[in-house]
């Protein structure tokens, strides 16, 4: 095995840059600690965090620090399902302006489309995707910047939040068909079964909720046209203020395109109503190109699946739309300088070192 201290330089260059995110989606941390009979102020202080960060859901924290917060609290509480507990305490109200816009959207489909469209305003470290196939809709959560110490907690919490959001939008009669989790099956899955009340799949390809697509056409009784218009104006203003550059916009659409097998330049350029040459010309102005962006996003997805699941290399290759495992291995070596199997072993060793 290649020494950890000499991991390929290219792997480091593909590590996602640190981004700042709202504390909102994990506002349930203090309540989760209290439900376990712990003093949130003491536990958070022991973990190096001030409880005051939870005073305002719009307070910012780095994506990595938020992951460390969840991992450290889970360890202090000795609770293997801590991420699930956090997610149970969060819903539309925790998602800021995107959540407000969804709450007052005229129907469930529009609400979810708005959440997917504007989710990057609430966190740039992850994304939502909505798909519909053969009468089944899938709302999925994808991590763009790994917080490897807490990927299990982050994923479980995200699925729980999606469950709460869908129940808020659809009403108390709504129930999912399945709930998927990237992380391995816990020794005790009863807390998951009790909360989701549906078939569970662990070690899955994505963190996702599956439900009947017919719910997408359901009108929202809570929708208020004036509040919807106000939220739309505010969110468009916020998007302009953030002024995300064109490569960021391309990065946001690539994960879903890669998973769907539509990540060629023609398809992605069509999403922006432009010719592939125009797409690359715009990217060149920012010092990058389409292949480089696609490689970086593909590496991020592959790294998460290698790190968080026991999926075979051939299964990961299929999820990334490669014709076979050999093609994927060649690509991964080009991205990182090593093979997927060796990279997975290196990460496992690093995690074991971190524990001590």
N, C-alpha and C positions, 0 to 999 in steps of 0.2 A: 504493500500500500504506500502511496506517495505520502511523505511526511506532511502533517497538517500545517506546519509552519511555512511550507513551500507550496501552498495551493496556487494554481495557475493565476497569473495576474488578470487574465480576461474574466475569470469568474468574479473577481472583485469589481471589475468595471461594469458588470451587468447587475450588481447589487443595486436595488432601487434606492433612490435618494430619500433622505428623511423628509417627511411631510408633516404638516401640522393638521390636526383634526379636532372637531368639537368633542367635548366631554359628554355631550348629550346622550349618545347611545349606551353609555355605561353609567348613567345616573343611578342605576339600580344597585351599584356596589354597596353603599352604606346599608340599604334595606336588606340586601342579601346577607351581609355580615350580621346584622341584627337578627335575622331569621335563624341564624346558626348559634345564637346566644352570645355573640361577641360584641365588643365595644368598637364601633367603626373608627372612632377618633384614635384609639390606641393602636389598632391594627394598621391603619393607614400611616400613622407616625412611625411605627416599626418598619414599614415598607419604604419610608422616605418620602411620603406624600402628605400634604396638608389637606385636611378635610374641606377646607374652604374652596377647593377647586370645584366642588360639587354645588356651590352656591348658585351658579348660573350655567345652564346647559350649553351656552355659547362660549364658555371658557375654552381656551385652546390648550392642547397637549400634543406632543409628537406622537405619531402612530406607534413608534417603537416603545416610547415610554408608557403609552396606554396599554400595550401588550404586556410590558413588565409589571404594571400595576395589577392587571388581572392575574398574571401568573403568581406574583408574590402573595396576593391576597388569598388565592386558591391554596397555596402552600401553607400559609399561616392558619387558614381555616381547616386544613386537612380535608378539603372537600373536592373530590374528583369531578363534580358536576357544577362547579362554581359559575362557569360561563353560562350554563343553562339558567341558573338562578338569576343572574344579572339580566338576561334577556327577558325573563318572565315579568320583570318590572318595567319594561320599556315597550313603547309602541309609536304611533304617529306623532305624539307630542314630543318625543325625544329626538325627532328628525328635523327640527328647525323649520325653515321656510318650505323645503320640499314636502315635509309632512303636512304643513298647513295647506299647501296647494292641493295635495292628494285628498285631504279631509273634505275639501269643498269642491272637488271635481264632480261633474254631473253623474258619472258612472264609474264602476270599478275598473274597467279597462283604461279609461282616461286617467284615473287616479294612479294606477300602476305605471302607465306610460310616463306620467309626470315624475314619479319617483325615480324611474330608471334614467330619464332624461337629465334630471337635476341632482342626482345623488352625489355627483362629484363636488357640489357646493358644500356638502356636509362632511365629506371626507374624500381626499384624493388617494388614500391608501387602499381603497377597495371600490367595487362597482356592483350594481344589480343588473340582472338580465331577465327579460320576460319572453318566454317562448310558448307556442301553441302547436300541438301536433296530435292529430287523431282524437280530438275532443278532450285532450288533457292539456292544461296550462301548467307551466313550470316557472316559478319565481326563484331565481338562484342568486347566490352571493359569492363573489370572487375576490380574493385578496390580491391586490396588485403590489403591495409592499409587505413582505413577510415580517411578522414579529415572532420569529420561530419559537421563542419561549412560551408563547401563549396561543399558538394557532388553534389548538383544540378548544380553548375557552372562547376565542373570538368566533370560531365557526359555530359552536353550539349556541352562543348568545345570539348570533345573527339569525340562525334558523328560528329561534324562539321569538325574536322580534318580528320576523316575517310572518310567523304564525299569528301574533297579536295584531299586526297591521291588517292582515287579510280578514281576521275576525271582526275588527273594527269596521272595515269597509263593507263586508258582506253581511254582517249581522251574526247573532249568536247561533243560528242554525248551521253556519258554515263549518265544515270539517275537511281536513286534507285527506287525500288518498294515500300519500306516502310522505315521509320526511327522510331526507338523506343527509349524511354527515361524512365529511372527508376523513375525520379522525377514526382511529381504531375503536372497536366496540369496548365500552368500559366493562369492568368486572361486574358492576351492578347497573343494569340499564333500566331499572324500575322507575327512577325519577323521570327519565325520558318517556317511558310508556305512559306514566301517569299524566304527564303534561300534554303530550301530543295526541294521545288516544287514536293512534293509527299505526300502520305498518312502518317500521323503522329499518333503515339500511345504513350500516356503518361501513367504514373503509370504502366509501363510494367515490365516484369521480368528481362530485361537486357537493357543496352545501346548498340544499334546495328543498322547496315545498312543492308538491304536486297536488293539483286539485282539478275538479271538473271545469272545463273552459266555459261552460254555460254561465258560471258566476260572473264572468267578465262583463256581461251585458246588463248586470243588475244595476238599476238606478240607485243613487245614494240619497237616502232620506235626509242625511245631515248636510247635504250640499247647500251652499248659500251663494248665489250668483255674484253678489256684490263683494263678498269676502274672497271669492275665487278670483275675481278681476283684480282686487287689491293685492292679493298674494302673487298673482302673475306679474303685475307691474314691479313689485318689490324684488321678485326673484330674477327678473330680467335685468333690473338695475344692478343687483348684486353680481350677476354674471359678467356684466360689462366692467364693473369695478375690479373684479378678479382678473379680467383680461387674459384668459388662458391663451397661450400661443398655439399655432396650428399643430405642431407635433403633439402637444398635449391632447388636442381634440382627436387626432388619429389614434393615439395610445388608448383613449377611452373606448373606441369602437373595436379595437383589435381583439381583445380577449373573446368576446362573443363570436366574432368572425372566425377566429382560429378554431374554437370549439365546434362551430357549425360546419367547418370545412370550406369557408368562403373567404379565406384570407389573402386571395390574390389581389394584385394592385388594381385590376379592372373593377372588381367588386367594391373594394374600399373606396376607390375614386368615385364610383357611382353614388355612394352614400353622401358624398359632398358635391354631387352634381358637377363633376369635372372629369376631364380626360386623365388617364394615368400619367401622361407626360407632364400635365399641369400639376398634378399631385406631387410628383417628384421635384418639379421646379420650385414649388412652394416650400417643400421640406429642405431642399438644398439651400434656400435662403437662411435657414436656421442651422446649417452645418450638419445635416443628417440626410438620410434617404429612407425610402420605404422598407427595403430589405433589412436595414439596421434596426429600425423600430420593431418590425415583425419578429426579428430574431430575439430582441431583448424581451418582448412580451412573451414569446414562446418559451424562452428560458425561465422566466418568472413562473409561468404556469407549470412547466415541467418540474422545476425545483420544488414547488409546493407539493405536487403529487408524490415526488420521490421522498420528500421530507416527512409528509404527514400521513401517507398511506402505505399499505403493503402491496399495492398493485404491481403486477408483473411489468417489466419493461415493455413488452409487446402491447399490454393494455394501455399504458400511458401513450405509446406511439399511436395507437388507434384514436385515443381521445384528442390527440393533437393533429389528427387527420393525416398521419404519415402512412404510406402504402405498406410498410413493414417495419419491424424493429431495427433492421440494419440501417435503413435510411434515417431513422430517428437517432440512432447511436452516432452516426457520422455527423449529423447536425449538432448534436449535443457536444461532441468533441470540439467542433468548430466554435461553439459558443463559449465553452468553459475550459478547453484544453485537456479534458479528461472524459472518461466514459460515465454514463448514468449510474452504473453499479458502483464504481469507485467513488463518485461524488456522494451517493447515498451512504456508503460506508464511512466516508470522512465526516459527514454531517452527524451521523449517529455517534461517532467517537467524540466529536465536539460537544454534543449534548450530554454525554456521559461525563466529560470533563467538567462541564458547567455545574453539574450536580454536586461536585466535590470542591 
